[in-house]
Amino acid sequence: MWARLGGLAILLTGAAIFYVFLWWPLQQAQAAVPQVHYELRVFALVPLCLVFGLAFLIFGESFDYRTPNHDNLTAKGWAAFALVAVLSFVGWWWFDTQFTALGYQ
């Protein structure tokens, strides 16, 4: 139960970070604000919150992403982090494409 609630909290945190640090700058760019600032590390943090938040929300404590002694990742953990990496790259690429189309360098 606590793992599922933690997953929900992680998802809500990721959504708030996405809204403040990515959605607002994109809206500013679409409104042609002369200078827009966004954080690159958010492109890793938001997918991390999405993947692990959903995993804990859906699977709860049965999502064993690391070994019992917590010193290494399991196959599920490696797959989750690989998905985070792919989503990070795709999110950055899409965001960069949007900014370029709006005339930002």
MODELLER restraints for C-alpha pairs under 7 A, 6 or more apart:
rsr = mdl.restraints
at = mdl.atoms
rsr.add(forms.Gaussian(group=physical.xy_distance, feature=features.Distance(at['CA:1:A'], at['CA:60:A']), mean=6.83, stdev=0.5))
rsr.add(forms.Gaussian(group=physical.xy_distance, feature=features.Distance(at['CA:3:A'], at['CA:56:A']), mean=5.81, stdev=0.5))
rsr.add(forms.Gaussian(group=physical.xy_distance, feature=features.Distance(at['CA:3:A'], at['CA:60:A']), mean=4.95, stdev=0.5))
rsr.add(forms.Gaussian(group=physical.xy_distance, feature=features.Distance(at['CA:3:A'], at['CA:61:A']), mean=5.59, stdev=0.5))
rsr.add(forms.Gaussian(group=physical.xy_distance, feature=features.Distance(at['CA:4:A'], at['CA:56:A']), mean=5.32, stdev=0.5))
rsr.add(forms.Gaussian(group=physical.xy_distance, feature=features.Distance(at['CA:4:A'], at['CA:57:A']), mean=4.21, stdev=0.5))
rsr.add(forms.Gaussian(group=physical.xy_distance, feature=features.Distance(at['CA:4:A'], at['CA:60:A']), mean=4.90, stdev=0.5))
rsr.add(forms.Gaussian(group=physical.xy_distance, feature=features.Distance(at['CA:5:A'], at['CA:57:A']), mean=6.87, stdev=0.5))
rsr.add(forms.Gaussian(group=physical.xy_distance, feature=features.Distance(at['CA:7:A'], at['CA:52:A']), mean=6.95, stdev=0.5))
rsr.add(forms.Gaussian(group=physical.xy_distance, feature=features.Distance(at['CA:7:A'], at['CA:53:A']), mean=4.02, stdev=0.5))
rsr.add(forms.Gaussian(group=physical.xy_distance, feature=features.Distance(at['CA:7:A'], at['CA:54:A']), mean=6.21, stdev=0.5))
rsr.add(forms.Gaussian(group=physical.xy_distance, feature=features.Distance(at['CA:7:A'], at['CA:56:A']), mean=4.65, stdev=0.5))
rsr.add(forms.Gaussian(group=physical.xy_distance, feature=features.Distance(at['CA:7:A'], at['CA:57:A']), mean=4.59, stdev=0.5))
rsr.add(forms.Gaussian(group=physical.xy_distance, feature=features.Distance(at['CA:8:A'], at['CA:53:A']), mean=6.12, stdev=0.5))
rsr.add(forms.Gaussian(group=physical.xy_distance, feature=features.Distance(at['CA:8:A'], at['CA:57:A']), mean=5.97, stdev=0.5))
rsr.add(forms.Gaussian(group=physical.xy_distance, feature=features.Distance(at['CA:10:A'], at['CA:49:A']), mean=5.56, stdev=0.5))
rsr.add(forms.Gaussian(group=physical.xy_distance, feature=features.Distance(at['CA:10:A'], at['CA:53:A']), mean=5.02, stdev=0.5))
rsr.add(forms.Gaussian(group=physical.xy_distance, feature=features.Distance(at['CA:11:A'], at['CA:49:A']), mean=5.75, stdev=0.5))
rsr.add(forms.Gaussian(group=physical.xy_distance, feature=features.Distance(at['CA:11:A'], at['CA:50:A']), mean=5.75, stdev=0.5))
rsr.add(forms.Gaussian(group=physical.xy_distance, feature=features.Distance(at['CA:11:A'], at['CA:53:A']), mean=4.97, stdev=0.5))
rsr.add(forms.Gaussian(group=physical.xy_distance, feature=features.Distance(at['CA:14:A'], at['CA:46:A']), mean=5.11, stdev=0.5))
rsr.add(forms.Gaussian(group=physical.xy_distance, feature=features.Distance(at['CA:14:A'], at['CA:49:A']), mean=5.09, stdev=0.5))
rsr.add(forms.Gaussian(group=physical.xy_distance, feature=features.Distance(at['CA:14:A'], at['CA:50:A']), mean=6.49, stdev=0.5))
rsr.add(forms.Gaussian(group=physical.xy_distance, feature=features.Distance(at['CA:17:A'], at['CA:46:A']), mean=6.89, stdev=0.5))
rsr.add(forms.Gaussian(group=physical.xy_distance, feature=features.Distance(at['CA:18:A'], at['CA:46:A']), mean=6.25, stdev=0.5))
rsr.add(forms.Gaussian(group=physical.xy_distance, feature=features.Distance(at['CA:21:A'], at['CA:38:A']), mean=6.01, stdev=0.5))
rsr.add(forms.Gaussian(group=physical.xy_distance, feature=features.Distance(at['CA:21:A'], at['CA:39:A']), mean=6.77, stdev=0.5))
rsr.add(forms.Gaussian(group=physical.xy_distance, feature=features.Distance(at['CA:22:A'], at['CA:38:A']), mean=6.52, stdev=0.5))
rsr.add(forms.Gaussian(group=physical.xy_distance, feature=features.Distance(at['CA:25:A'], at['CA:36:A']), mean=5.97, stdev=0.5))
rsr.add(forms.Gaussian(group=physical.xy_distance, feature=features.Distance(at['CA:25:A'], at['CA:37:A']), mean=6.50, stdev=0.5))
rsr.add(forms.Gaussian(group=physical.xy_distance, feature=features.Distance(at['CA:25:A'], at['CA:38:A']), mean=6.31, stdev=0.5))
rsr.add(forms.Gaussian(group=physical.xy_distance, feature=features.Distance(at['CA:28:A'], at['CA:36:A']), mean=6.74, stdev=0.5))
rsr.add(forms.Gaussian(group=physical.xy_distance, feature=features.Distance(at['CA:29:A'], at['CA:36:A']), mean=6.49, stdev=0.5))
rsr.add(forms.Gaussian(group=physical.xy_distance, feature=features.Distance(at['CA:29:A'], at['CA:102:A']), mean=6.94, stdev=0.5))
rsr.add(forms.Gaussian(group=physical.xy_distance, feature=features.Distance(at['CA:30:A'], at['CA:102:A']), mean=6.83, stdev=0.5))
rsr.add(forms.Gaussian(group=physical.xy_distance, feature=features.Distance(at['CA:43:A'], at['CA:88:A']), mean=5.16, stdev=0.5))
rsr.add(forms.Gaussian(group=physical.xy_distance, feature=features.Distance(at['CA:43:A'], at['CA:91:A']), mean=6.49, stdev=0.5))
rsr.add(forms.Gaussian(group=physical.xy_distance, feature=features.Distance(at['CA:43:A'], at['CA:92:A']), mean=6.08, stdev=0.5))
rsr.add(forms.Gaussian(group=physical.xy_distance, feature=features.Distance(at['CA:44:A'], at['CA:88:A']), mean=5.13, stdev=0.5))
rsr.add(forms.Gaussian(group=physical.xy_distance, feature=features.Distance(at['CA:47:A'], at['CA:84:A']), mean=5.31, stdev=0.5))
rsr.add(forms.Gaussian(group=physical.xy_distance, feature=features.Distance(at['CA:47:A'], at['CA:87:A']), mean=5.99, stdev=0.5))
rsr.add(forms.Gaussian(group=physical.xy_distance, feature=features.Distance(at['CA:47:A'], at['CA:88:A']), mean=6.06, stdev=0.5))
rsr.add(forms.Gaussian(group=physical.xy_distance, feature=features.Distance(at['CA:48:A'], at['CA:84:A']), mean=5.55, stdev=0.5))
rsr.add(forms.Gaussian(group=physical.xy_distance, feature=features.Distance(at['CA:51:A'], at['CA:80:A']), mean=6.67, stdev=0.5))
rsr.add(forms.Gaussian(group=physical.xy_distance, feature=features.Distance(at['CA:51:A'], at['CA:84:A']), mean=6.59, stdev=0.5))
rsr.add(forms.Gaussian(group=physical.xy_distance, feature=features.Distance(at['CA:55:A'], at['CA:63:A']), mean=6.74, stdev=0.5))
rsr.add(forms.Gaussian(group=physical.xy_distance, feature=features.Distance(at['CA:56:A'], at['CA:63:A']), mean=6.49, stdev=0.5))
rsr.add(forms.Gaussian(group=physical.xy_distance, feature=features.Distance(at['CA:65:A'], at['CA:73:A']), mean=5.85, stdev=0.5))
rsr.add(forms.Gaussian(group=physical.xy_distance, feature=features.Distance(at['CA:65:A'], at['CA:74:A']), mean=5.32, stdev=0.5))
rsr.add(forms.Gaussian(group=physical.xy_distance, feature=features.Distance(at['CA:65:A'], at['CA:76:A']), mean=5.22, stdev=0.5))
rsr.add(forms.Gaussian(group=physical.xy_distance, feature=features.Distance(at['CA:65:A'], at['CA:77:A']), mean=3.98, stdev=0.5))
rsr.add(forms.Gaussian(group=physical.xy_distance, feature=features.Distance(at['CA:66:A'], at['CA:72:A']), mean=5.69, stdev=0.5))
rsr.add(forms.Gaussian(group=physical.xy_distance, feature=features.Distance(at['CA:66:A'], at['CA:73:A']), mean=4.10, stdev=0.5))
rsr.add(forms.Gaussian(group=physical.xy_distance, feature=features.Distance(at['CA:66:A'], at['CA:74:A']), mean=4.96, stdev=0.5))
rsr.add(forms.Gaussian(group=physical.xy_distance, feature=features.Distance(at['CA:66:A'], at['CA:77:A']), mean=6.13, stdev=0.5))
rsr.add(forms.Gaussian(group=physical.xy_distance, feature=features.Distance(at['CA:67:A'], at['CA:73:A']), mean=5.92, stdev=0.5))
rsr.add(forms.Gaussian(group=physical.xy_distance, feature=features.Distance(at['CA:67:A'], at['CA:74:A']), mean=5.95, stdev=0.5))
